């Protein structure tokens, strides 16, 4: 994204944007979104997450649903991990690969039903990057929200 693009299109904000600001987050552009990158410092935040808890705002991430009789075969072709191991309501952290094996990015695969999956991808690799790789007449229905 260039400075010119940013001026033409304002950055998107997640539902937690005002909370991030109220807590003093340092906000930066990420994939067209205004996102928190840091609050009190990396060491303080590391300790807080290791000893208490942390929260990651995933509102900016893209979602693809993959449904139908060929959903599993399609996902087995798309990622290097074994999606068949997932039971309903389980998730898998894996990578999205090109046919030659090169990694596009990491993603989550959720199994929501018998032939119903959801992929959660990073905002920086949303529809523009993932749609050509996940859209095909031979594979099951894919829908996205980016």
MDTraj code that builds the backbone (N, CA, C; nanometers):
import mdtraj as md
import numpy as np

residues = "UNK UNK UNK UNK UNK UNK UNK UNK UNK UNK UNK UNK UNK UNK UNK UNK UNK UNK UNK UNK UNK UNK UNK UNK UNK UNK UNK UNK UNK UNK UNK UNK UNK UNK UNK UNK UNK UNK UNK UNK UNK UNK UNK UNK UNK UNK UNK UNK UNK UNK UNK UNK UNK UNK UNK UNK UNK UNK UNK UNK UNK UNK UNK UNK UNK UNK UNK UNK UNK UNK UNK UNK UNK UNK UNK UNK UNK UNK UNK UNK UNK UNK UNK UNK UNK UNK UNK UNK UNK UNK UNK UNK UNK UNK UNK UNK UNK UNK UNK UNK UNK UNK UNK UNK UNK UNK UNK UNK UNK UNK UNK UNK UNK UNK UNK UNK UNK UNK UNK UNK UNK UNK UNK UNK UNK UNK UNK UNK UNK UNK UNK UNK UNK UNK UNK UNK UNK UNK UNK UNK UNK UNK UNK UNK UNK UNK".split()
xyz = np.array([
    [0.0848, -0.1161, 0.0000],
    [0.0000, 0.0000, 0.0000],
    [0.0898, 0.1229, 0.0000],
    [0.0632, 0.2177, -0.0863],
    [0.1434, 0.3390, -0.0933],
    [0.0768, 0.4501, -0.0144],
    [0.1504, 0.5595, 0.0077],
    [0.0935, 0.6746, 0.0782],
    [-0.0254, 0.7288, 0.0008],
    [-0.0170, 0.7244, -0.1318],
    [-0.1280, 0.7713, -0.2141],
    [-0.2517, 0.6842, -0.1927],
    [-0.2334, 0.5520, -0.1884],
    [-0.3457, 0.4605, -0.1648],
    [-0.4103, 0.4881, -0.0302],
    [-0.3288, 0.5131, 0.0729],
    [-0.3801, 0.5368, 0.2067],
    [-0.4655, 0.6630, 0.2086],
    [-0.4219, 0.7681, 0.1357],
    [-0.4977, 0.8924, 0.1324],
    [-0.6309, 0.8719, 0.0619],
    [-0.6333, 0.7877, -0.0410],
    [-0.7553, 0.7646, -0.1180],
    [-0.8532, 0.6757, -0.0425],
    [-0.8025, 0.5797, 0.0278],
    [-0.8891, 0.4861, 0.0998],
    [-0.8495, 0.4846, 0.2471],
    [-0.9389, 0.5293, 0.3352],
    [-0.9039, 0.5291, 0.4773],
    [-0.8852, 0.3857, 0.5278],
    [-0.7985, 0.3725, 0.6265],
    [-0.7743, 0.2408, 0.6845],
    [-0.8998, 0.1908, 0.7544],
    [-0.9228, 0.0604, 0.7443],
    [-1.0353, -0.0009, 0.8144],
    [-0.9997, -0.0166, 0.9615],
    [-1.1020, -0.0238, 1.0443],
    [-1.0824, -0.0395, 1.1886],
    [-1.1683, -0.1536, 1.2393],
    [-1.1123, -0.2295, 1.3323],
    [-1.1862, -0.3417, 1.3910],
    [-1.2811, -0.2896, 1.4988],
    [-1.3759, -0.3717, 1.5427],
    [-1.4657, -0.3310, 1.6514],
    [-1.3913, -0.2962, 1.7811],
    [-1.2684, -0.3448, 1.7970],
    [-1.1915, -0.3162, 1.9181],
    [-1.1008, -0.1933, 1.9044],
    [-1.1107, -0.1215, 1.7935],
    [-1.0223, -0.0077, 1.7683],
    [-1.0225, 0.0931, 1.8837],
    [-1.1389, 0.1368, 1.9289],
    [-1.1456, 0.2369, 2.0355],
    [-1.0845, 0.1841, 2.1649],
    [-1.1025, 0.0562, 2.1920],
    [-1.0421, -0.0049, 2.3110],
    [-0.8896, -0.0053, 2.2991],
    [-0.8388, -0.0370, 2.1812],
    [-0.6933, -0.0330, 2.1580],
    [-0.6399, 0.1077, 2.1857],
    [-0.7091, 0.2083, 2.1324],
    [-0.6658, 0.3479, 2.1546],
    [-0.6710, 0.3836, 2.3018],
    [-0.7789, 0.3479, 2.3695],
    [-0.7942, 0.3808, 2.5114],
    [-0.6841, 0.3181, 2.5960],
    [-0.6342, 0.2024, 2.5526],
    [-0.5279, 0.1335, 2.6267],
    [-0.3878, 0.1800, 2.5862],
    [-0.3811, 0.2783, 2.4950],
    [-0.2523, 0.3360, 2.4580],
    [-0.1743, 0.2583, 2.3539],
    [-0.2410, 0.1813, 2.2712],
    [-0.1716, 0.1030, 2.1685],
    [-0.1032, 0.1927, 2.0664],
    [0.0125, 0.1484, 2.0203],
    [0.0757, 0.2117, 1.9046],
    [0.0138, 0.1442, 1.7835],
    [-0.0565, 0.2230, 1.7010],
    [-0.1309, 0.1693, 1.5876],
    [-0.0513, 0.1869, 1.4588],
    [-0.0563, 0.0843, 1.3736],
    [0.0137, 0.0868, 1.2449],
    [-0.0783, 0.0318, 1.1363],
    [-0.0424, 0.0582, 1.0103],
    [-0.1169, 0.0023, 0.8973],
    [-0.0739, -0.1424, 0.8773],
    [-0.1714, -0.2314, 0.8609],
    [-0.1433, -0.3713, 0.8299],
    [-0.2527, -0.4222, 0.7376],
    [-0.2178, -0.4480, 0.6136],
    [-0.3128, -0.5040, 0.5178],
    [-0.4377, -0.4198, 0.4992],
    [-0.4240, -0.2866, 0.5085],
    [-0.5392, -0.1989, 0.4902],
    [-0.6156, -0.1701, 0.6185],
    [-0.5670, -0.2204, 0.7304],
    [-0.6313, -0.2016, 0.8606],
    [-0.5406, -0.1203, 0.9526],
    [-0.5995, -0.0452, 1.0428],
    [-0.5252, 0.0242, 1.1471],
    [-0.5249, -0.0687, 1.2686],
    [-0.4072, -0.1261, 1.2967],
    [-0.3967, -0.2326, 1.3972],
    [-0.2951, -0.1979, 1.5057],
    [-0.3183, -0.2483, 1.6271],
    [-0.2203, -0.2268, 1.7341],
    [-0.0996, -0.3173, 1.7128],
    [0.0191, -0.2602, 1.7311],
    [0.1404, -0.3398, 1.7178],
    [0.2076, -0.3570, 1.8540],
    [0.1803, -0.2626, 1.9440],
    [0.2450, -0.2696, 2.0742],
    [0.1726, -0.1778, 2.1716],
    [0.1776, -0.2146, 2.2991],
    [0.1188, -0.1325, 2.4050],
    [0.2279, -0.0774, 2.4968],
    [0.2827, -0.1608, 2.5814],
    [0.3777, -0.1132, 2.6829],
    [0.5220, -0.1529, 2.6540],
    [0.5441, -0.2338, 2.5558],
    [0.6783, -0.2805, 2.5237],
    [0.6807, -0.4309, 2.5127],
    [0.7654, -0.4817, 2.4278],
    [0.7673, -0.6246, 2.3952],
    [0.7936, -0.7123, 2.5172],
    [0.8859, -0.6723, 2.6047],
    [0.9161, -0.7559, 2.7218],
    [0.8003, -0.7570, 2.8210],
    [0.7417, -0.6413, 2.8479],
    [0.6259, -0.6365, 2.9381],
    [0.5105, -0.7197, 2.8834],
    [0.4853, -0.7080, 2.7548],
    [0.3749, -0.7816, 2.6937],
    [0.4034, -0.9314, 2.6911],
    [0.5272, -0.9688, 2.6661],
    [0.5655, -1.1106, 2.6696],
    [0.5391, -1.1683, 2.8086],
    [0.5863, -1.0983, 2.9099],
    [0.5661, -1.1458, 3.0481],
    [0.4175, -1.1557, 3.0822],
    [0.3400, -1.0559, 3.0413],
    [0.1962, -1.0568, 3.0708],
    [0.1280, -1.1788, 3.0097],
    [0.1614, -1.2085, 2.8847],
    [0.0991, -1.3236, 2.8172],
    [0.1453, -1.4554, 2.8791],
    [0.2719, -1.4631, 2.9171],
    [0.3248, -1.5872, 2.9756],
    [0.2737, -1.6122, 3.1168],
    [0.2427, -1.5050, 3.1919],
    [0.2019, -1.5231, 3.3316],
    [0.0520, -1.5040, 3.3534],
    [-0.0148, -1.4362, 3.2620],
    [-0.1587, -1.4125, 3.2765],
    [-0.2297, -1.4558, 3.1485],
    [-0.2588, -1.3601, 3.0623],
    [-0.3293, -1.3927, 2.9379],
    [-0.3048, -1.2839, 2.8350],
    [-0.3322, -1.3145, 2.7101],
    [-0.3201, -1.2179, 2.6021],
    [-0.4428, -1.2266, 2.5133],
    [-0.4667, -1.1212, 2.4389],
    [-0.5799, -1.1145, 2.3480],
    [-0.5295, -1.0674, 2.2129],
    [-0.5647, -1.1375, 2.1075],
    [-0.5275, -1.0959, 1.9722],
    [-0.6552, -1.0667, 1.8954],
    [-0.6680, -0.9460, 1.8463],
    [-0.7859, -0.9026, 1.7707],
    [-0.7780, -0.9624, 1.6303],
    [-0.8649, -1.0582, 1.6003],
    [-0.8640, -1.1247, 1.4695],
    [-0.9709, -1.0708, 1.3749],
    [-1.0333, -0.9616, 1.4130],
    [-1.1423, -0.9048, 1.3323],
    [-1.1002, -0.8706, 1.1904],
    [-0.9735, -0.8414, 1.1692],
    [-0.9240, -0.7997, 1.0384],
    [-0.8927, -0.9165, 0.9459],
    [-0.8947, -1.0349, 0.9968],
    [-0.8510, -1.1495, 0.9172],
    [-0.9600, -1.1941, 0.8198],
    [-0.9168, -1.2515, 0.7080],
    [-1.0105, -1.3000, 0.6071],
    [-1.0610, -1.4388, 0.6414],
    [-1.1815, -1.4686, 0.5982],
    [-1.2422, -1.6003, 0.6214],
    [-1.2897, -1.6579, 0.4890],
    [-1.2571, -1.7835, 0.4666],
    [-1.3067, -1.8575, 0.3506],
    [-1.3804, -1.9793, 0.4019],
    [-1.4974, -2.0041, 0.3504],
    [-1.5681, -2.1278, 0.3842],
    [-1.5541, -2.2230, 0.2668],
    [-1.5256, -2.3481, 0.2976],
    [-1.5108, -2.4531, 0.1968],
    [-1.6111, -2.5604, 0.2340],
    [-1.7062, -2.5849, 0.1436],
    [-1.8152, -2.6777, 0.1746],
    [-1.8417, -2.7708, 0.0577],
    [-1.8954, -2.8867, 0.0891],
    [-1.9387, -2.9783, -0.0152],
    [-1.8631, -3.1098, -0.0133],
    [-1.9042, -3.2019, -0.0997],
    [-1.8467, -3.3358, -0.1012],
    [-1.6969, -3.3398, -0.1277],
    [-1.6414, -3.2429, -0.1991],
    [-1.4989, -3.2436, -0.2283],
    [-1.4168, -3.1554, -0.1360],
    [-1.4773, -3.1046, -0.0289],
    [-1.4083, -3.0099, 0.0592],
    [-1.2801, -3.0676, 0.1184],
    [-1.2879, -3.1875, 0.1728],
    [-1.1703, -3.2470, 0.2351],
    [-1.0585, -3.2699, 0.1329],
    [-1.0916, -3.3255, 0.0178],
    [-0.9906, -3.3503, -0.0852],
    [-0.9252, -3.2192, -0.1293],
    [-1.0045, -3.1157, -0.1421],
    [-0.9528, -2.9852, -0.1803],
    [-0.8536, -2.9331, -0.0766],
    [-0.8903, -2.9402, 0.0508],
    [-0.8025, -2.8913, 0.1568],
    [-0.6769, -2.9766, 0.1692],
    [-0.6891, -3.1065, 0.1481],
    [-0.5716, -3.1940, 0.1510],
    [-0.4723, -3.1530, 0.0417],
    [-0.5252, -3.1047, -0.0699],
    [-0.4424, -3.0579, -0.1805],
    [-0.3808, -2.9203, -0.1510],
    [-0.4499, -2.8395, -0.0710],
    [-0.4127, -2.7003, -0.0468],
    [-0.3060, -2.6829, 0.0602],
    [-0.3101, -2.7651, 0.1647],
    [-0.2170, -2.7492, 0.2778],
    [-0.1366, -2.8773, 0.2984],
    [-0.0168, -2.8669, 0.3569],
    [0.0669, -2.9857, 0.3739],
    [0.0285, -3.0754, 0.4919],
    [-0.0509, -3.0252, 0.5856],
    [-0.0914, -3.1070, 0.7004],
    [-0.2121, -3.1924, 0.6662],
    [-0.2386, -3.2926, 0.7476],
    [-0.3491, -3.3856, 0.7245],
    [-0.4782, -3.3318, 0.7847],
    [-0.5598, -3.2688, 0.7021],
    [-0.6873, -3.2111, 0.7458],
    [-0.7851, -3.3220, 0.7873],
    [-0.7677, -3.4420, 0.7352],
    [-0.8564, -3.5546, 0.7679],
    [-0.8504, -3.5914, 0.9162],
    [-0.7436, -3.5522, 0.9857],
    [-0.7326, -3.5820, 1.1296],
    [-0.8286, -3.4992, 1.2147],
    [-0.8779, -3.3882, 1.1583],
    [-0.9651, -3.3002, 1.2362],
    [-1.1009, -3.3646, 1.2614],
    [-1.1466, -3.3553, 1.3854],
    [-1.2846, -3.3909, 1.4157],
    [-1.3652, -3.2617, 1.4147],
    [-1.4952, -3.2714, 1.4128],
    [-1.5804, -3.1527, 1.4118],
    [-1.5478, -3.0668, 1.5343],
    [-1.5372, -2.9360, 1.5107],
    [-1.5024, -2.8336, 1.6112],
    [-1.3550, -2.8313, 1.6478],
    [-1.2694, -2.8932, 1.5687],
    [-1.1256, -2.8827, 1.5891],
    [-1.0666, -2.7879, 1.4859],
    [-0.9489, -2.7338, 1.5175],
    [-0.8786, -2.6433, 1.4275],
    [-0.7366, -2.6937, 1.4049],
    [-0.6782, -2.6513, 1.2944],
    [-0.5429, -2.6896, 1.2565],
    [-0.4679, -2.5649, 1.2137],
    [-0.3523, -2.5407, 1.2733],
    [-0.2638, -2.4330, 1.2299],
    [-0.1701, -2.4918, 1.1256],
    [-0.1673, -2.4307, 1.0069],
    [-0.0900, -2.4876, 0.8969],
    [-0.0449, -2.3765, 0.8022],
    [0.0004, -2.4139, 0.6852],
    [0.0418, -2.3161, 0.5847],
    [-0.0391, -2.3340, 0.4574],
    [-0.0539, -2.2247, 0.3836],
    [-0.1167, -2.2261, 0.2525],
    [-0.0040, -2.2286, 0.1511],
    [-0.0032, -2.3288, 0.0653],
    [0.1082, -2.3473, -0.0269],
    [0.0648, -2.3337, -0.1720],
    [0.1594, -2.2928, -0.2536],
    [0.1414, -2.2950, -0.3983],
    [0.1601, -2.4383, -0.4462],
    [0.1165, -2.4703, -0.5677],
    [0.1334, -2.6077, -0.6167],
    [0.2784, -2.6570, -0.6130],
    [0.3758, -2.5656, -0.6237],
    [0.5166, -2.6068, -0.6206],
    [0.5698, -2.6228, -0.4781],
    [0.4856, -2.6003, -0.3784],
    [0.5262, -2.6176, -0.2394],
    [0.5699, -2.4906, -0.1698],
    [0.5876, -2.3813, -0.2441],
    [0.6246, -2.2559, -0.1800],
    [0.5119, -2.2084, -0.0892],
    [0.5489, -2.1537, 0.0253],
    [0.4509, -2.1098, 0.1242],
    [0.4020, -1.9686, 0.0929],
    [0.2696, -1.9511, 0.0899],
    [0.2098, -1.8185, 0.0754],
    [0.2037, -1.7533, 0.2131],
    [0.1470, -1.8239, 0.3097],
    [0.1331, -1.7709, 0.4455],
    [0.0796, -1.8805, 0.5361],
    [0.0742, -1.8481, 0.6650],
    [0.0115, -1.9417, 0.7583],
    [-0.1377, -1.9140, 0.7651],
    [-0.2139, -2.0109, 0.8124],
    [-0.3584, -1.9977, 0.8238],
    [-0.4114, -2.0996, 0.9226],
    [-0.5377, -2.0835, 0.9573],
    [-0.6075, -2.1797, 1.0417],
    [-0.7157, -2.2472, 0.9591],
    [-0.7315, -2.3778, 0.9773],
    [-0.8389, -2.4536, 0.9142],
    [-0.9277, -2.5056, 1.0261],
    [-1.0547, -2.4681, 1.0238],
    [-1.1519, -2.5158, 1.1225],
    [-1.2449, -2.6153, 1.0557],
    [-1.2708, -2.7260, 1.1222],
    [-1.3715, -2.8195, 1.0723],
    [-1.4998, -2.7917, 1.1494],
    [-1.5999, -2.7395, 1.0786],
    [-1.7251, -2.6987, 1.1414],
    [-1.8352, -2.8037, 1.1289],
    [-1.8223, -2.8913, 1.0318],
    [-1.9234, -2.9938, 1.0092],
    [-1.8655, -3.1038, 0.9227],
    [-1.9498, -3.1998, 0.8857],
    [-1.9046, -3.3158, 0.8087],
    [-1.8316, -3.2748, 0.6806],
    [-1.8877, -3.1830, 0.6045],
    [-1.8255, -3.1348, 0.4805],
    [-1.8192, -2.9821, 0.4821],
    [-1.7888, -2.9244, 0.5973],
    [-1.7942, -2.7794, 0.6158],
    [-1.6701, -2.7326, 0.6916],
    [-1.5870, -2.6537, 0.6244],
    [-1.4618, -2.6044, 0.6815],
    [-1.4558, -2.4524, 0.6673],
    [-1.3762, -2.3907, 0.7526],
    [-1.3503, -2.2476, 0.7416],
    [-1.2002, -2.2253, 0.7509],
    [-1.1470, -2.1434, 0.6578],
    [-1.0069, -2.1040, 0.6599],
    [-1.0001, -1.9604, 0.7099],
    [-0.9082, -1.9323, 0.8004],
    [-0.8855, -1.7959, 0.8481],
    [-0.7449, -1.7569, 0.8057],
    [-0.7381, -1.6511, 0.7222],
    [-0.6112, -1.6073, 0.6643],
    [-0.5764, -1.4671, 0.7125],
    [-0.4486, -1.4326, 0.7061],
    [-0.4032, -1.2999, 0.7456],
    [-0.4595, -1.1927, 0.6544],
    [-0.4790, -1.0735, 0.7098],
    [-0.5309, -0.9608, 0.6318],
    [-0.4408, -0.9272, 0.5139],
    [-0.3101, -0.9392, 0.5322],
    [-0.2161, -0.9066, 0.4250],
    [-0.2290, -1.0035, 0.3084],
    [-0.2800, -1.1234, 0.3319],
    [-0.3013, -1.2232, 0.2261],
    [-0.4484, -1.2592, 0.2195],
    [-0.5311, -1.1597, 0.1960],
    [-0.6747, -1.1838, 0.1940],
    [-0.7205, -1.2305, 0.0569],
    [-0.8340, -1.1841, 0.0127],
    [-0.8963, -1.2333, -0.1103],
    [-0.8067, -1.2246, -0.2325],
    [-0.7317, -1.1172, -0.2472],
    [-0.6492, -1.1002, -0.3667],
    [-0.5476, -1.2124, -0.3815],
    [-0.4900, -1.2578, -0.2719],
    [-0.3899, -1.3635, -0.2758],
    [-0.4536, -1.5013, -0.2737],
    [-0.5525, -1.5203, -0.1884],
    [-0.6058, -1.6550, -0.1655],
    [-0.7100, -1.6984, -0.2664],
    [-0.7907, -1.6072, -0.3184],
    [-0.8977, -1.6471, -0.4089],
    [-0.8505, -1.7263, -0.5298],
    [-0.7445, -1.6835, -0.6001],
    [-0.7020, -1.7640, -0.7156],
    [-0.6595, -1.9050, -0.6753],
    [-0.6067, -1.9210, -0.5564],
    [-0.5589, -2.0521, -0.5108],
    [-0.6745, -2.1364, -0.4574],
    [-0.7811, -2.0725, -0.4109],
    [-0.8900, -2.1474, -0.3490],
    [-1.0154, -2.1528, -0.4349],
    [-1.0116, -2.0979, -0.5547],
    [-1.1279, -2.1013, -0.6434],
    [-1.0982, -2.1919, -0.7620],
    [-1.1826, -2.2888, -0.7827],
    [-1.1614, -2.3812, -0.8924],
    [-1.2922, -2.4525, -0.9231],
    [-1.3233, -2.4720, -1.0518],
    [-1.4468, -2.5434, -1.0862],
    [-1.4444, -2.6901, -1.0442],
    [-1.3255, -2.7470, -1.0200],
    [-1.3179, -2.8882, -0.9833],
    [-1.3410, -2.9118, -0.8355],
    [-1.3290, -2.8104, -0.7569],
    [-1.3369, -2.8251, -0.6129],
    [-1.4684, -2.7734, -0.5579],
    [-1.4931, -2.7955, -0.4299],
    [-1.6202, -2.7588, -0.3709],
    [-1.6406, -2.6071, -0.3664],
    [-1.7592, -2.5698, -0.3236],
    [-1.7931, -2.4291, -0.3117],
    [-1.7024, -2.3606, -0.2100],
    [-1.6457, -2.2457, -0.2491],
    [-1.5713, -2.1648, -0.1536],
    [-1.6363, -2.0270, -0.1518],
    [-1.6541, -1.9740, -0.0331],
    [-1.7042, -1.8370, -0.0176],
    [-1.6078, -1.7651, 0.0723],
    [-1.5994, -1.6333, 0.0567],
    [-1.5030, -1.5605, 0.1391],
    [-1.5636, -1.4342, 0.1990],
    [-1.4986, -1.3881, 0.3062],
    [-1.5290, -1.2597, 0.3701],
    [-1.3947, -1.1980, 0.4043],
    [-1.3606, -1.0920, 0.3329],
    [-1.2310, -1.0283, 0.3564],
    [-1.2480, -0.8826, 0.3928],
])
top = md.Topology()
chain = top.add_chain()
for i, resn in enumerate(residues, 1):
    res = top.add_residue(resn, chain, resSeq=i)
    for name in ("N", "CA", "C"):
        top.add_atom(name, md.element.get_by_symbol(name[0]), res)
traj = md.Trajectory(xyz[None], top)
